């Protein structure tokens, strides 16, 4: 087994639209902490997996595909290479999803993202060195993350770490060879509220920094687990309304350092396995078609647009600025749907599963609730499982039928902001989960 890591800053210039809150329409005014493309490359002599995590709200399939293609070309060593493109899901980054109602996208920045993210992948692959030890750790978070749909609802408090440490001989005298420490935890990057207009990876910045300070040579790479119903302790409606109390940079630091402590415990209590000839990479991927509920007629969409326009005027008169902005976005969505040449009846999604030594990984191209991770962990039979969401696509929220029956933002409203004509059909989640389980089983030994 060989591994290495690399990072490249992807912080945009100020003045671009930001993404993550309908209540925030102001352009960016600066930077709190740099945004990054952080890549980790692993190879076993015949196959390679490169995981690149970007400090963004999400990555659509077109952006992910361009990064993958460019990375494989730049790596260019003939090895079977699979690139996994993740978003950390910070809500304090630039708008990058052109099909969503999540801010105007700057095309030049997307082009720059492709270059920088693929460069990070190629840098990591070219620096691969013999791995002396693979360490997989797990701890339980003391309190970071809350179920925003139901106060008593489920929370996945598991913090997983995956470290690939180099052989001592890989570094010269006095050198400290950087190595990847992949973190996996479920919590929206929303410690900063809609009042913030400066770029940041949110609490994730402080979590990564804490891990890197505690573990010499580590480059921390944060991956978002199944966090569709998990955030830092407020309702989705509070964000839509623009309420920002208790959501400052100091709050992001507090949350991030707390999670950093949990991740450090996981890393320090990790079990070590040999990184030499034994571990291998197993990889599988597949596509699924996720059905949508039937679209409305043109007339119905136009009626919705008129209704949302009136709601926006009413909310504005009541000083409900955040609510008014959200309703204006919904009205814009309804008009786009009304005049679309053709509306889809399903969404195509790509899911991957892979194993690197003792650890299992499963992806999802969007947002899913805690239930997705819980069911896959059961299928994994107790083996450490990293669930990578907001990965290789941006298909929005896909709740189970049981969760869909409860309604709420994730079910009945989020699809507007993802630019979809209707919510998902009741069987969409089972379709996605079934494919994930199938792929997971194929890489388990």
C-alpha positions, 0 to 999 in steps of 0.5 A: 500500500502506498499513500500521500496527501496534498492541499491547494487553496481554492478561496475565491476573490470577494464579491462572488455570490455565496451559497447556503442560505436563501436569506442571504443575498449579499455578495461575499465581503472577504475571508475568515479562513481559506477554503481548500481542496484536500486530497488523499491518494491510496494505491495497492499496485493495481488500483488507486483511489483518490479522495478530494474534499472541497470546502464547498456547499456541494459538487454537481455531477458535471463539476465532479466529472470534469475534476475526475477526468482532469485528475486521471489525465494529470496522474497519467501512470496507467494505474486503474484510478478512481477519483472521489469528489466530496464537498465538506458542505460548508454554508459559508462558501461560494455558489457553485451549483448552476442547476440549483437556486443557491446563488449565481454561479461564477463560471470562471471560478468553476473552471479554476476549481477544476484545475486546482482540485485536479492538481491536488489529486495529481500532487497527492498521487505523484507523492505516494510513498510506502505506507507503514501503518493504517490506523482506523479509529472511532470515538463518540462525540460529546455533543456536537450535532443535533437533530433539527427535525425532531429534538428527540430524533436520532443522531449519529455521534460516531467520529471516524478517523482513517490515517495512513502513516508512511514508513519511517524510511519514506522521510529523510533525516529530520523530515516530517512526511505529511500523511492523510487523516480522513475525518468522517462526521455528520453535521451541517456546516452551519455554525455560522449563520446567514448574517456571515458574508465572509468565506469559511469552512465553518467549524470544519476549519477548527476541527482540522486545525485541532487534529493537525496540531495534535498529530504531527505530520497529519493533513486532516481531510474532513468528509461529511457523513449522513447529515441531512437532519443534523446541524449545530442546534437550530431548526432549518426554518431559523436559517430560512428566516435569517435568524442568526443568534448564537451563530458567530465565528466564535461559535464555529470555533467552539463547535469545531474544537469540541469535534476536534477533541473527539477526532483526536481521541478517535485517532489516538485510540485507533487500531493499527494494521500493517500497511505493506503488502497485505492491504488492498483496494476494492472498488465498485460503483453503479448508477441509479435512477431516482423517481420524482413525483409527477410535475405540475402543469404550467398553469399550476407553477404560475399560480405558485409563482403568484402565491410566493410573490404575494407571500414575499410582499407580505413578509417584507411588510412584516420585516420578515426579510429572510422569509421574504427572500426565500419566497422570492426564490421559490417564486423564481423557481416556479417560473423556471419550472413553468417555462422549462422545455422539458421537466425530468421525471427522475434524477440520475445518481452515482454511488460508489463503495470501496475498501482500503485495507480494513475500512469501508467507504460508501458515497451518496451524491447529495444529502441523506438523513441519519437513517442512511448511515444507520442502515449501511452500518448494519449492513457493514457488520461492525466493520468501520464504515465511512459514509461520504455524502455530498459526493460526486453529485448534488441530487438534494435530499432523499428521505425514506418513506417514513421520514417523508410522511413527517414532512418538513423542510427536507421533504416538502421544501428543499427541492425548490432550492435544488431546482427540481420540479417535484419532491422525490417519490416514496421509493427513491430512498429505497432505490438508492439504499438498495444500490449502496448495499449491493455495492458495499457487499461487493467490496466486503471480504 
